[in-house]
Amino acid sequence: MVEENSVAHTAGVVGGDVSRPWQTLSSGFEQARAREDSLDRLVEWPAQRALLGDVTGLAVLDAGCGNGAKVAQLADDGAARSVGVDIGGNFIVPPPDVELVEGDLSDLAAVPELAGRRFDRILFLQSFGYAADGVKALQIARDMLTEDGFILLTRTQPIRYAIERAEQNGTSLGEEYFRTESFAYRHRNWDDQVTLTKRPYTISDLLNTFSAAELWIEEAVEPQMPAEAAERYPHKQAVMNKYLGILMFKLRPLPGQHRRGEDSPTRRSCRASRVSSRSAAPRAS
């Protein structure tokens, strides 16, 4: 994830109230994202927008939408009947045909405004780490897709956190990358009185989560800064060079997959074929 956006999925407290840190820091997050040199503006959003393609007439659900600015922009680009859901509830005034709803992305099925609805595009843009159970959250989202719909999910390159912790702890990159314990820290940029808890994850954790949710990766992207932007904002290119940036996944349901709750042969085969990078079973994150 880009430096200024790290709070968007690190505020989840295992077994605690995940909304409290985010409600405190959300205004700082939105201010940082709006800056001219924001990596969200320079790298993330252009790449996300390219993966979404033409949204004319499509229904979009932005799960963990922040203030709703991105789903509003998609509405300006032609998306219809779209919804943004965020636990913070600090929203912009939405444009016509966009509804912004306070709710928890961990269980979109429990959000009354989404009952019975289907969406052509479901977005987890740097918000997926908030989910209490990543597999369940994706299964619910999968079942809300239209026949040709897909999920766009983005997460920080996990090596970024390993680099930071190796520097702080005087350890190695490998030790920190494969470390399983959650760790707490204070956000130095916005409010150092708020303690955040991060659940580490590896790339194989992400792949196994997608597999368990019966989703396949149609496309994966690791966007980089355009040359002009890198020359204009060398301090941001330095962040990308050191921390690698962000992972983006375009996810679709497996062909013939059953609805959530059924133990289909496809689901069993997915379980058997999960990638392993640890001796312990990987967590959904």
N, C-alpha and C positions, 0 to 999 in steps of 0.2 A: 504494500500500500504506500501511497505517497506520504511524505512526512506529516503534512498538516491534516491528513485524514485518518490518522491512526486510531483516534478515539472511536471511529464509527463502528468498529467491531471488537474493540478491546475492553469495553466497559461492562461486558457480561460477567457477573459474579456467580460462580458456581454455587447453586443452592441459595442464592440471595436475590435481592431486588435489582434486576438488570436495568430497570428504567431510571433509577435515581441518579447515577452518574451521568447518563446521557441527557436527562432533563436539565442538569446543571451545566453541561458543557456544550449543548447543541448550538447555542447562539455563537459561541466561539468557532465551532466547526463550520457553520455556514458563512461566517465572516471570512475565515481562512480560505474556504473554497471559492469565494467570490473575488479574491485578489487576482490582479493581472498575471502574477507569476505562479498562481496555483497550479500544481501538477495535475489536479483534476481538470482544470481548464485547458492545460497544454497537452496532456497525454490521455488521461482516463476517459473523459467524456467524448472526445472525438473518436476514440477507438470503440467505446460502447455504442455510440451512435452509428458507426459503420457496421457493426455486427447486427444491429437491429434492422437495418435496411429501411425500405419504404414502409411507413406505418399508416399510410392513408387508409382511413376507415377501420383500423384495427382497434380492438379493445386491449388496453394495457393495464397491468397491475404492477405498481412499484411497491415492493414489500420492504419496509424500512426506508421510506422516501425522504426522511429529513423534513425540510420545510415544504416539500412538494414541488420545488422549482423544476426538476427534471421531467416529471410527468406532465407538468404544465407546458414545458417546451415541446414535448412530444405531441401534445394536443395542438399546439400552434403549427406543428408539422403535419397535421391531418389526422392524428389518432382520435378515436371516438369512444365514448362510454368508458372512460378510464378512471382508475382509482389509485390513490396513494394511501398507504397505511403506515403509520409510525407511532411508536409508543410515547414519543415526546409531546405530540399535539401542538407544536409551535409552527403553524402553517402560514403560508402566504394566502392571499385572497385568490381562490382558484378561478381559472377561466371557465367559460361555459363548457359543459360536458365533462368536467373533471370533478371528482368528489375526493376530498381529503378527509381521512377517517383516523381517529385515535384508536389504535389497537396493537396487538402483539403479533409479530410475524411468526412466532413459534407455533401458533395454531391459527392459521388463517380461516379454518373452518368455523372457528368460534366467533369470528367477526360478523355481526348480524348483517351489515351492509353488503357482504359478499355472498350471502346465502343463495345458492342456486345459480350463481353466475359463472360464466366461462370467459377465459381471456386468451387472446392470440399471442401475447407476450407477457411473461411474468419476470420481473426484475428483482434480483438480489444484488444491488450495487454497493459493495462494501458493507453490507448489513448482515450477511449470513452468519457471522460469528455470534450474533445475538441469540440465535435459536438455541433453546434449551436442549433440543434433540434434533440434530441436523437432518438425520434420515427422515424422521417424521415430518419435519417442516417441508422437505422436498417432496415427499409422497403426497402430502396434502396439496401442494402447489401443482404437482404433476396431474392430479385428478381434476384440477380446475382449468386445465388447458383445453383449447379447442382442438379439433382433429389434427390440424397442421401447425399447432402452436409450439413454442419452445420457451425454455427458461434461459435467461442470460444472468450468469452468476459471476461476480468478480471478487477476488480475494487478494490480499497482500501476498507477495512472494514470501513464503515462510522463512527463507534464508535470511531475510532482513532482520527478523527478531533474533535469530541465532547469532548474527554478527553483533548486534547490540549487546546481547547478554554475554557473549564471549569477551567483548571489550570491558564490560562492567565487572565481570567475575574473574577475569584473568584466566579463562579456560579456552578450550579450542572450539572451532566452528562445529566439528562433528559432535562433541559432547553436548553442546547446547541445542543443535538441530534435533537430536534424538532424545532430548530430555522430555519427560512426560509430565512433570509436576507443573501445576498452575503457578504463576508468579504474580506478585502485586507490585505496582509502581505508581508514582504520581505524575500527572501530565504537566510537564515543565512549561509548556507554551501557553496554556489557557488558565488553569486553576490548579495550583500545586497543593490545594487543600483536599482535593478529590482523589481517592485511591481507586485505581482501576485494577481489575484482575484479568489476566490473559491466559487462555487455554492454548498451549502450544499445539501445533499440528505440522505434519509433513505433507509433502505432495502425495504420497501414497494414502495418507488419511483422506485427502480430498477425493481421490479416485475411488477408494473403497466406499465412501459415503455416497457418491453418485451411483455406484454399482448396486449398493443395498437399496437405494430408492428406485431402482429399475430405470435408470436414465443412462443414455449413451452420449458421448461427446462428439457432436458433429463438427465442431471447430474449437480450437484453442488458440489464444493469442497472447503474446507478451509484448505489448506496445512500447515503443520507444519515442523519445522526443524527436520531432522534425529538426533537421539541421539548422534551420533559421531560428527556431525557438532555443535550441541548445546554445547557439552563438549569442543570442540576446540575453539569455538567463543562465550563464555558466554555473551559478551556484545551485540551480535546480538540476542541471546535468550532472553535477558532482554527486547529488543525492542519488540519482538514478545509477550512476556508475558504481557507487558503493553498495546500495541496497537492492538493486536489480529491478525494483518496481512492482508490477502487479500481474496477476494471472487472470485471464478472462476465459470463460467457458460458455459455449452455446450448447445447451442440453436438450435432448428430446427423449420422450418415452421409448423404451424398447418396443419393437414391433410385437404385437400380440400380448403385451403385458396385461395382467389382470388388475382389477381395481384394488386399492389398498385394503389390506386385511385378509386377502386370499393368499395362501401359500402355494403359488403356482410353480410348475417346473422351471420356468424362467427365473423366478426368484431364487429357487434352490441352486440353480447353476451359477447365478451371480455370486451367491455366498461362497460357492466352492472355488471361484476363480479370482477372488480378491487379491490384490497386490499386497505383499507383506514387506515392511521395512523394519519391523520390531519383533521381538520375541513375544511381547504381549499383543493382544488383539487391539487394532487401532480404534480410536474413539471417533465418533461422529462429531465434527466440529464445524 
